[in-house]
Amino acid sequence: MIPIDAQRISANRAVRFATAWIAVSLALVGVGASGPGSVAAASAPKCPITANGYMDPNYTPNPPVRSHVGGGGFVLTGIVRSGIDCAPLSRVRVEIWHAGPTGSYDMVHRGTVITDAAGRFRFETDFPGSSFGQPHIHIRVAVGGFKTTATAFLPKPGTKAGEIEIVLEPEV
């Protein structure tokens, strides 16, 4: 039998994990904590800062620079912008990783891409598997002058492409 305090701690961890994933999911579809149409949403900046979500425990630093991993079939494109003025950020390292089609993380499905002069990147991979049901692709961006951002892209099953905009929060 698990003591009541241990059950409460486990339940709290599960709730925090689920809340973090819901927040990331809502941020990716453009729904903020205030909700659409609220005063806070109406006064939001032109380029809202990307929510800095849950940092995956399967993260491995410095994956190799490569824009194609796995067998292909899914293309993630995106743009990285400054949260100061919405300007595209060039020559930024974007680290990307996800579970392979079987749901296991491996070194095959990891890579780093560098944004071009227009702040854009392209990463071709397999459609991501998932160990908990929702396919997802992790993205981490670290560049001087901005806070490191870790987020996730949630592709819809059956799609072959997706696009994400990442707006970095300036360091204070």
VEXMI-559732 format. One record per residue (C-alpha): residue number from 1; residue in one letter; x, y, z. Coordinates in Angstrom, 3 decimals. Layout:
REM residues N
SITE    i  aa         u         v         w
SITE  NUM   a         X         Y         Z
...
REM end
This chain:
REM residues 172
SITE    i  aa         u         v         w
SITE    1   m     0.000     0.000     0.000
SITE    2   i     1.333     3.467    -0.944
SITE    3   p     1.158     6.071     1.849
SITE    4   i    -1.364     8.853     1.207
SITE    5   d     1.402    11.520     1.020
SITE    6   a     3.252     9.510    -1.664
SITE    7   q     0.004     9.158    -3.646
SITE    8   r    -0.570    12.915    -3.412
SITE    9   i     3.000    13.674    -4.598
SITE   10   s     2.626    11.300    -7.585
SITE   11   a    -0.724    12.844    -8.470
SITE   12   n     0.778    16.361    -8.239
SITE   13   r     3.618    15.395   -10.588
SITE   14   a     1.177    13.925   -13.099
SITE   15   v    -0.979    17.071   -12.970
SITE   16   r     2.075    19.348   -13.463
SITE   17   f     3.256    17.252   -16.446
SITE   18   a    -0.204    17.259   -18.063
SITE   19   t    -0.603    21.001   -17.432
SITE   20   a     2.751    21.732   -19.090
SITE   21   w     1.791    19.736   -22.208
SITE   22   i    -1.626    21.388   -22.402
SITE   23   a    -0.006    24.834   -22.129
SITE   24   v     2.452    24.001   -24.923
SITE   25   s    -0.384    22.608   -27.076
SITE   26   l    -2.533    25.698   -26.575
SITE   27   a     0.387    28.006   -27.299
SITE   28   l     1.045    26.181   -30.558
SITE   29   v    -2.534    26.678   -31.727
SITE   30   g    -2.574    30.318   -30.620
SITE   31   v    -4.714    30.238   -27.474
SITE   32   g    -3.159    32.082   -24.554
SITE   33   a    -3.952    31.752   -20.854
SITE   34   s    -6.335    34.715   -21.134
SITE   35   g    -8.219    33.176   -24.046
SITE   36   p    -9.087    34.710   -27.369
SITE   37   g   -10.975    37.996   -27.302
SITE   38   s    -9.939    39.007   -23.786
SITE   39   v    -8.341    42.352   -22.915
SITE   40   a    -4.954    40.641   -22.469
SITE   41   a    -5.260    38.948   -25.872
SITE   42   a    -6.238    42.245   -27.529
SITE   43   s    -3.127    43.976   -26.154
SITE   44   a    -0.742    41.128   -27.002
SITE   45   p     2.374    42.106   -28.926
SITE   46   k     2.476    41.734   -32.704
SITE   47   c     4.818    38.760   -32.278
SITE   48   p     3.864    36.872   -29.086
SITE   49   i     6.736    35.123   -27.301
SITE   50   t     6.761    31.342   -27.747
SITE   51   a     5.813    29.562   -24.535
SITE   52   n     8.883    27.970   -23.001
SITE   53   g     7.557    24.491   -22.351
SITE   54   y     8.623    21.303   -20.756
SITE   55   m    12.262    20.296   -21.324
SITE   56   d    12.252    16.657   -22.391
SITE   57   p    14.394    14.283   -20.298
SITE   58   n    15.434    12.593   -23.573
SITE   59   y    17.309    15.746   -24.639
SITE   60   t    20.924    15.164   -25.643
SITE   61   p    22.981    18.338   -26.191
SITE   62   n    24.651    19.196   -29.488
SITE   63   p    23.058    16.830   -31.987
SITE   64   p    24.888    16.816   -35.332
SITE   65   v    24.156    19.524   -37.889
SITE   66   r    21.940    17.861   -40.483
SITE   67   s    18.611    18.705   -42.058
SITE   68   h    17.509    15.161   -42.942
SITE   69   v    17.225    12.235   -40.513
SITE   70   g    15.467     8.875   -40.546
SITE   71   g    13.577     7.691   -43.597
SITE   72   g    11.855    10.975   -44.423
SITE   73   g     8.201    11.545   -45.161
SITE   74   f     7.594    14.484   -42.793
SITE   75   v     8.992    18.009   -43.227
SITE   76   l     9.000    20.560   -40.407
SITE   77   t     9.681    24.128   -41.491
SITE   78   g     9.820    27.193   -39.321
SITE   79   i    11.062    30.650   -38.630
SITE   80   v    12.867    32.029   -35.570
SITE   81   r    12.108    35.662   -34.661
SITE   82   s    13.206    38.216   -32.106
SITE   83   g    10.653    39.032   -29.427
SITE   84   i    11.960    42.608   -29.450
SITE   85   d    10.879    43.638   -32.939
SITE   86   c     9.704    40.411   -34.643
SITE   87   a    12.731    40.484   -36.933
SITE   88   p    13.891    37.107   -38.274
SITE   89   l    17.059    35.778   -36.625
SITE   90   s    19.680    34.362   -38.962
SITE   91   r    22.433    31.834   -38.206
SITE   92   v    20.573    30.460   -35.153
SITE   93   r    21.075    26.837   -34.039
SITE   94   v    17.779    24.962   -33.803
SITE   95   e    18.046    21.561   -32.101
SITE   96   i    15.333    19.067   -33.028
SITE   97   w    14.625    15.560   -31.687
SITE   98   h    11.740    13.142   -31.461
SITE   99   a    10.863     9.515   -30.897
SITE  100   g    11.223     7.307   -33.943
SITE  101   p     8.244     5.571   -35.556
SITE  102   t     8.313     2.832   -32.866
SITE  103   g     7.980     5.392   -30.038
SITE  104   s    11.579     5.074   -28.800
SITE  105   y    14.106     7.889   -28.708
SITE  106   d    17.363     7.229   -30.519
SITE  107   m    20.317     9.104   -32.017
SITE  108   v    18.914     8.727   -35.551
SITE  109   h    16.032    11.161   -34.946
SITE  110   r    18.103    14.107   -33.712
SITE  111   g    19.619    16.965   -35.592
SITE  112   t    20.586    20.610   -35.570
SITE  113   v    19.642    23.023   -38.332
SITE  114   i    20.871    26.584   -38.792
SITE  115   t    18.433    29.315   -39.784
SITE  116   d    19.079    31.075   -43.082
SITE  117   a    19.255    34.861   -43.681
SITE  118   a    15.440    35.038   -43.440
SITE  119   g    15.398    33.172   -40.091
SITE  120   r    13.916    30.048   -41.714
SITE  121   f    14.786    26.381   -41.219
SITE  122   r    13.755    23.044   -42.746
SITE  123   f    14.043    19.588   -41.156
SITE  124   e    13.038    16.362   -42.911
SITE  125   t    12.383    13.265   -40.821
SITE  126   d    10.017    10.358   -40.237
SITE  127   f     6.587    11.112   -38.802
SITE  128   p     7.301    11.060   -35.043
SITE  129   g     6.276     8.192   -32.833
SITE  130   s     5.228     8.726   -29.247
SITE  131   s     5.710     6.945   -25.977
SITE  132   f     2.524     8.492   -24.499
SITE  133   g     0.072     8.802   -27.392
SITE  134   q     0.490    12.292   -28.895
SITE  135   p     3.157    12.441   -31.635
SITE  136   h     5.459    15.406   -31.024
SITE  137   i     8.733    16.954   -32.114
SITE  138   h    10.911    18.723   -29.548
SITE  139   i    12.651    21.968   -30.490
SITE  140   r    15.275    23.875   -28.506
SITE  141   v    16.687    27.248   -29.528
SITE  142   a    19.553    28.950   -27.691
SITE  143   v    21.104    32.187   -28.964
SITE  144   g    22.932    35.025   -27.221
SITE  145   g    20.754    37.887   -26.016
SITE  146   f    17.639    35.697   -25.719
SITE  147   k    16.338    33.182   -23.208
SITE  148   t    16.773    29.554   -24.246
SITE  149   t    13.434    28.246   -25.493
SITE  150   a    12.282    24.627   -25.485
SITE  151   t     8.966    23.870   -27.118
SITE  152   a     7.226    21.107   -29.038
SITE  153   f     5.444    20.810   -32.360
SITE  154   l     2.388    18.519   -32.379
SITE  155   p     1.782    17.222   -35.909
SITE  156   k    -1.640    15.943   -36.824
SITE  157   p    -1.680    12.219   -37.645
SITE  158   g    -1.494    11.575   -41.369
SITE  159   t     0.113    14.908   -42.255
SITE  160   k     3.340    15.132   -44.208
SITE  161   a     4.410    18.646   -43.231
SITE  162   g     4.134    21.207   -40.489
SITE  163   e     5.248    24.760   -39.794
SITE  164   i     6.142    26.557   -36.580
SITE  165   e     7.077    30.113   -35.640
SITE  166   i     9.380    30.504   -32.657
SITE  167   v     9.616    33.961   -31.097
SITE  168   l    12.427    34.293   -28.555
SITE  169   e    12.140    36.255   -25.334
SITE  170   p    14.960    38.786   -24.872
SITE  171   e    17.177    38.413   -21.817
SITE  172   v    16.698    41.198   -19.330
REM end
